[in-house]
């Protein structure tokens, strides 16, 4: 006889699907604690002091654009006599080694006038020079939105209320792809490749974007800042900066810097110089609108 078939195995009972509970929303305290586990918040806070975020940056940039002060639009006002006279008068009155006026858009400050006392005592205007906002001092004046005066040491990064990025941090930004940092380090590299200064001061540096033509960055302007300005500023530094406003927003700054601590730079006089620059920029903005409407 044929063997009987083995009885069929009973089907295993279906496993019950696990019940997934929706996690309760995290409290702000829990979120903060979790963030501290992943990111060192002290480091973030320190970085934000070095790279302050302007409270009304969107509105400020609208004012910059409407005033015709974005980088690509300021060629005509670089070296303007009305602005050069302001920095000359301020330099004479305050007895400082540097006085400048510079418009500030989203990424860089372009100096319409930059008067600098060189190491040999001569004074030059390096109008058309520019610096990334992340490198320059004036980001702190824009953030404060008022007169900013500080003493300290640029070399030791001890300017009161004005922490600056280190050279290593700026180089890291350039290597990570920050275009403006890359451009300015490119200018410095070109200058350093000519240690004897054989290349004429008026020779333009090679940049991948120069909207100002012959008024753009030159070897002389690069030397003016990185050799003749930074050196005297380093051991002791004084900075006084004032916002220049158009339509109520900061579009530029007027500043003086000296290579020693100063307590005699009158803030009200600084504001008067800034008001002179504001008048020039406002009148130019009106003239531009009239010309564009014609």
C-alpha positions in Angstrom: 0.0 0.0 0.0 1.2 3.5 -0.8 2.5 5.4 2.2 0.1 7.9 3.7 0.9 11.6 2.9 2.3 13.5 5.8 -0.1 15.8 7.4 0.2 19.4 6.2 1.9 21.7 8.7 -0.3 24.3 10.2 0.3 27.8 9.0 2.1 30.0 11.4 0.0 32.7 12.9 0.6 36.1 11.2 2.8 38.3 13.2 1.1 41.4 14.5 2.5 44.6 12.9 4.4 46.6 15.4 2.6 49.7 16.6 4.7 52.7 15.8 4.1 55.5 18.2 4.5 59.0 16.8 7.2 60.7 18.8 6.2 63.6 20.8 7.5 67.0 19.4 10.8 68.1 21.0 10.7 71.0 23.3 13.0 74.0 22.4 15.2 72.9 25.3 15.5 69.4 23.9 16.3 70.8 20.4 19.0 73.0 21.9 20.5 70.1 23.8 20.6 67.9 20.7 22.2 70.7 18.7 24.9 71.0 21.3 25.6 67.2 20.9 26.2 67.6 17.2 27.7 71.1 16.8 29.7 73.0 19.3 27.4 76.0 19.7 30.2 78.1 21.2 32.1 77.7 18.0 29.0 78.8 16.0 28.5 81.9 18.2 32.2 82.8 17.9 32.0 82.5 14.1 28.9 84.7 14.0 30.8 87.4 15.9 33.5 87.2 13.2 30.9 87.2 10.4 28.0 89.3 11.7 24.7 89.0 10.0 23.0 92.3 9.3 19.5 92.4 10.8 18.0 94.0 7.7 20.3 92.8 5.0 17.5 92.3 2.4 16.3 95.9 2.8 19.9 97.1 2.8 20.7 95.4 -0.5 17.6 96.9 -2.1 18.8 100.4 -1.1 22.3 99.6 -2.4 20.9 98.6 -5.7 18.5 101.5 -6.0 21.4 103.9 -5.2 23.5 102.4 -8.0 26.1 101.2 -5.6 26.4 97.5 -6.5 30.0 96.6 -7.5 29.3 96.6 -11.2 27.7 100.1 -11.1 30.2 102.2 -9.2 33.0 102.7 -11.7 32.0 106.3 -12.5 32.2 107.4 -8.8 35.6 105.7 -8.1 38.1 108.5 -7.5 35.3 111.2 -7.6 36.8 114.6 -6.5 33.9 115.2 -4.1 34.7 112.0 -2.2 38.5 112.4 -2.4 38.2 115.8 -0.8 36.4 114.2 2.2 39.1 111.6 2.9 41.8 114.2 2.4 40.2 116.7 4.8 39.6 113.9 7.4 43.1 112.6 7.2 44.5 116.2 7.7 42.1 116.9 10.6 42.5 113.7 12.5 46.1 113.0 11.7 45.5 109.4 10.8 47.4 107.1 8.4 44.2 105.9 6.6 40.9 107.4 5.6 38.4 105.9 3.2 34.9 105.8 1.8 33.6 102.5 0.4 30.2 101.2 -0.9 29.2 97.8 0.4 27.1 95.4 -1.6 26.3 91.7 -0.9 29.9 90.4 -1.1 32.5 93.2 -1.3 33.4 96.7 -0.3 34.6 98.9 -3.2 36.5 102.0 -2.1 35.6 105.1 -4.0 38.5 106.8 -2.1 41.2 105.2 0.0 43.9 107.7 1.2 46.9 105.9 2.7 50.1 107.2 4.2 52.9 104.9 2.8 55.9 103.8 4.8 58.0 106.6 3.3 55.6 109.2 4.5 54.0 109.9 1.1 50.2 109.8 0.8 48.4 108.0 -2.0 44.8 107.5 -3.0 44.1 103.9 -3.9 40.5 104.5 -5.2 39.2 101.3 -6.8 40.7 99.0 -4.3 38.3 96.5 -2.9 38.1 93.8 -0.2 35.7 91.0 0.5 33.1 91.9 3.2 34.3 88.9 5.2 37.9 90.3 5.3 37.2 94.0 5.9 36.5 95.7 9.3 33.4 97.6 8.2 31.1 94.6 8.5 31.0 95.4 12.2 30.0 99.0 11.5 27.2 97.9 9.2 26.0 95.4 11.9 26.0 98.1 14.6 24.3 100.6 12.2 25.9 103.4 14.1 29.3 104.9 14.9 31.8 102.3 15.9 35.1 103.2 17.5 37.7 100.7 18.8 41.2 100.4 20.0 43.2 97.2 20.1 45.7 95.2 18.1 44.9 93.9 14.6 47.9 91.5 14.9 46.5 90.1 18.1 42.9 90.3 17.0 41.9 92.4 20.1 40.0 95.3 18.5 37.2 96.0 21.0 34.0 94.4 19.7 35.5 93.7 16.3 36.7 90.1 16.1 38.3 89.4 12.7 39.0 86.2 10.8 42.5 84.8 10.9 44.6 84.5 7.8 44.3 80.8 8.0 40.5 81.0 8.2 40.4 83.3 5.2 42.7 81.0 3.2 40.5 78.0 4.1 37.5 79.9 2.7 39.4 80.7 -0.5 40.4 77.0 -0.9 36.8 76.0 -0.2 35.6 78.0 -3.2 34.7 81.4 -1.8 35.0 83.5 -5.0 35.8 86.8 -3.4 38.4 85.4 -1.0 39.9 83.5 -3.9 40.2 86.7 -5.9 41.8 88.8 -3.2 44.3 86.0 -2.3 45.1 85.8 -6.0 45.9 89.5 -6.0 48.2 89.0 -3.0 49.9 86.1 -4.6 50.7 88.1 -7.7 52.0 91.0 -5.6 54.2 88.6 -3.6 55.6 87.1 -6.8 57.2 90.5 -7.4 59.1 91.1 -4.2 61.3 93.7 -5.7 58.4 95.8 -7.0 59.5 95.7 -10.6 56.0 95.5 -11.9 54.6 99.1 -12.2 52.0 100.2 -9.6 49.6 101.1 -12.4 49.7 97.5 -13.8 46.3 95.8 -13.3 46.4 92.5 -11.4 44.8 89.5 -13.2 41.3 88.9 -11.9 38.6 86.7 -13.4 36.1 89.6 -12.9 37.1 93.3 -13.1 34.1 95.5 -13.7 36.1 98.7 -13.4 38.6 98.5 -16.2 41.6 100.8 -15.7 40.1 101.8 -12.3 40.3 98.2 -11.1 42.7 96.5 -8.7 46.4 97.2 -9.5 49.7 96.1 -8.1 50.0 99.5 -6.5 46.6 99.2 -4.8 47.4 95.7 -3.6 50.8 97.0 -2.2 49.1 100.0 -0.7 46.9 97.8 1.5 48.9 94.7 2.2 52.2 96.4 2.6 51.7 100.0 3.5 48.5 99.7 5.5 48.5 96.4 7.3 52.1 96.8 8.6 51.6 100.0 10.5 48.2 98.9 11.8 49.3 95.7 13.3 50.9 96.4 16.7 48.4 99.0 17.8 45.2 99.8 15.9 42.5 102.4 16.1 39.3 102.2 14.0 36.5 104.7 13.7 33.7 104.0 11.3 30.4 105.6 10.4 27.6 104.2 8.3 26.7 106.2 5.1 22.9 105.9 4.6 20.7 106.3 1.6 16.9 105.9 2.1 17.6 105.1 5.7 19.8 102.0 4.9 23.6 101.7 5.2 25.0 101.5 1.7 28.6 102.5 2.5 31.0 103.5 5.3 33.3 106.4 6.1 36.3 105.3 8.2 39.6 106.4 9.6 42.3 104.0 10.9 45.5 104.8 12.7 48.5 102.7 13.8 48.2 103.7 17.5 45.4 103.9 20.0 43.3 107.1 19.8 40.8 108.5 22.1 40.5 111.9 20.4 38.6 111.1 17.2 35.4 113.1 17.6 32.4 111.0 16.7 30.3 114.0 15.8 32.9 115.2 13.3 33.0 111.7 11.8 29.2 111.9 11.3 29.6 115.2 9.5 32.1 113.7 7.1 29.8 110.8 6.5 26.9 113.2 5.8 29.0 114.9 3.1 29.6 111.5 1.5 25.9 110.7 1.8 25.0 113.9 0.0 27.3 113.0 -2.9 25.8 109.5 -3.2 22.2 110.7 -2.9 22.7 113.3 -5.6 24.3 110.8 -7.8 21.4 108.3 -7.3 18.9 111.0 -8.3 20.9 111.9 -11.4 21.1 108.2 -12.4 17.3 107.8 -12.1 16.7 110.9 -14.3 19.2 109.6 -16.9 17.6 106.2 -16.9 14.1 107.7 -17.3 15.1 109.9 -20.2 
